[in-house]
Amino acid sequence: MTRAARPAHRRAAEEEAQRVWIVFGGRADQPWLRPLRPGFRHCFAALADASGWTVLDPLSGRLVVARLALPPGFDLPGFYRRAGFAVLGPFRPGAPRRRLLPPLTPFSCVALCRAVLGGAAPFALTPFGLYSKLRNRNGIRKNFLTDGAVPE
């Protein structure tokens, strides 16, 4: 029995070494964001591969996917840190997971970041919840100022 053909973009993602950084920040530019923790009202994903950087940023009512024209070796996570964002990573995107039901949570910046991380991404509803769970995963805290692993 032959395997079903996979789309070219899926094969490329599996074969190419991608790394993902999740970037947290944001002000309350929408009234419904005000209850969220300041500095953790939004998150988005920055993906690095051999060809450069791609940013996935779910804005209100629109998903922005941008391939950035940056010089090779540009430190995009460092740029975001210097701009005042909290940055966690790098992570390797995980494989998709099978589900019996579709996701029951609304599409949000957190849902997009969890989807990019793959099936093993921790469950979270808010950007700060995702930040906390990613930072504390496996007893290691990622220090977003140095991007180094710091034992708890």
C-alpha positions as CSV (number, residue, x, y, z in Angstrom):
1,M,0.0,0.0,0.0
2,T,1.4,3.4,-0.9
3,R,1.4,6.4,1.4
4,A,-0.8,9.3,0.6
5,A,1.0,12.1,-1.1
6,R,1.7,15.1,1.1
7,P,1.6,18.7,-0.1
8,A,5.0,20.1,-0.9
9,H,4.8,22.7,1.9
10,R,4.2,20.0,4.4
11,R,7.2,18.0,3.1
12,A,9.4,21.1,3.2
13,A,8.5,21.9,6.8
14,E,9.3,18.3,7.8
15,E,12.6,18.2,6.0
16,E,13.8,21.7,6.8
17,A,15.1,22.5,10.3
18,Q,12.7,25.2,11.5
19,R,13.0,27.0,14.8
20,V,10.2,29.0,16.5
21,W,10.4,31.9,18.9
22,I,7.2,33.1,20.6
23,V,7.1,36.8,21.2
24,F,4.9,38.4,23.9
25,G,3.9,42.0,24.4
26,G,1.2,44.4,23.5
27,R,-0.8,47.2,24.9
28,A,-4.6,47.3,25.3
29,D,-5.4,48.7,21.9
30,Q,-8.7,46.8,22.0
31,P,-11.1,47.3,24.9
32,W,-11.5,43.6,25.5
33,L,-7.7,43.2,26.0
34,R,-7.6,45.5,29.1
35,P,-8.2,42.7,31.6
36,L,-5.1,40.8,30.4
37,R,-1.8,41.3,32.1
38,P,0.1,44.3,30.8
39,G,3.0,43.3,28.6
40,F,1.2,40.0,27.9
41,R,-1.8,41.1,25.9
42,H,-0.7,39.6,22.6
43,C,1.7,37.0,21.2
44,F,3.0,36.0,17.8
45,A,5.4,33.5,16.3
46,A,8.7,34.1,14.4
47,L,10.0,31.2,12.5
48,A,13.6,30.8,11.3
49,D,14.7,28.4,8.6
50,A,17.7,28.2,6.2
51,S,16.1,30.9,4.0
52,G,15.4,33.5,6.6
53,W,12.6,34.7,8.9
54,T,8.8,34.4,8.7
55,V,6.5,36.1,11.1
56,L,2.9,34.9,11.9
57,D,1.0,37.7,13.6
58,P,-2.8,37.3,14.2
59,L,-4.2,40.8,14.4
60,S,-7.8,41.6,15.2
61,G,-9.7,40.3,12.1
62,R,-6.6,39.5,10.1
63,L,-3.7,37.1,10.0
64,V,-0.4,38.7,8.9
65,V,2.1,36.3,7.4
66,A,5.3,38.2,6.5
67,R,8.6,36.9,5.0
68,L,11.1,39.4,6.2
69,A,13.9,40.7,4.0
70,L,16.7,40.6,6.5
71,P,20.4,40.0,6.1
72,P,21.6,36.4,6.8
73,G,22.3,35.9,10.4
74,F,20.1,38.7,11.6
75,D,19.2,38.3,15.3
76,L,15.4,38.9,15.1
77,P,14.7,37.5,18.7
78,G,17.4,40.0,20.0
79,F,15.7,42.8,18.1
80,Y,12.4,42.0,19.7
81,R,14.0,41.8,23.2
82,R,15.6,45.2,22.7
83,A,12.2,46.6,21.7
84,G,10.8,45.5,25.0
85,F,9.1,42.2,24.1
86,A,9.4,39.0,26.1
87,V,10.8,36.3,23.8
88,L,10.9,32.5,24.4
89,G,12.6,30.0,22.2
90,P,13.9,28.5,20.2
91,F,11.5,25.7,20.0
92,R,11.2,23.0,17.3
93,P,7.8,22.8,15.7
94,G,6.1,19.6,16.7
95,A,4.1,17.2,14.6
96,P,0.4,17.7,14.2
97,R,-1.7,15.5,16.5
98,R,-4.9,13.6,15.7
99,R,-8.1,14.7,17.4
100,L,-11.5,13.3,17.6
101,L,-13.1,16.8,17.7
102,P,-11.9,20.1,16.3
103,P,-10.5,22.6,18.8
104,L,-13.2,24.2,20.9
105,T,-11.3,27.4,21.7
106,P,-11.7,30.5,19.6
107,F,-9.0,31.5,17.1
108,S,-6.6,33.8,19.0
109,C,-3.0,34.7,19.1
110,V,-2.5,32.0,21.7
111,A,-4.2,29.4,19.5
112,L,-2.0,30.3,16.5
113,C,1.2,30.1,18.6
114,R,0.1,26.7,20.0
115,A,-0.7,25.5,16.5
116,V,2.8,26.5,15.3
117,L,4.4,24.7,18.2
118,G,2.5,21.5,17.4
119,G,0.5,18.9,19.2
120,A,2.8,18.9,22.3
121,A,2.2,22.7,23.0
122,P,0.8,23.3,26.5
123,F,-2.8,24.3,26.9
124,A,-3.3,28.0,27.6
125,L,-6.0,30.6,26.9
126,T,-4.1,33.8,27.5
127,P,-0.7,35.0,26.4
128,F,0.7,35.1,29.9
129,G,-0.7,31.6,30.5
130,L,1.2,30.4,27.4
131,Y,4.3,32.3,28.5
132,S,4.3,30.8,32.0
133,K,3.8,27.2,30.8
134,L,6.5,27.5,28.1
135,R,8.9,29.1,30.5
136,N,8.4,26.5,33.2
137,R,8.2,23.4,30.9
138,N,10.4,20.5,32.1
139,G,11.6,22.3,35.2
140,I,13.7,24.7,33.1
141,R,12.9,28.4,33.0
142,K,13.9,30.3,29.9
143,N,15.3,33.6,30.7
144,F,13.9,36.0,28.1
145,L,16.6,38.5,28.8
146,T,19.5,36.1,27.9
147,D,17.6,33.3,26.1
148,G,19.6,30.9,28.2
149,A,18.2,28.0,30.2
150,V,18.3,28.7,33.9
151,P,17.7,25.8,36.3
152,E,14.8,26.5,38.7
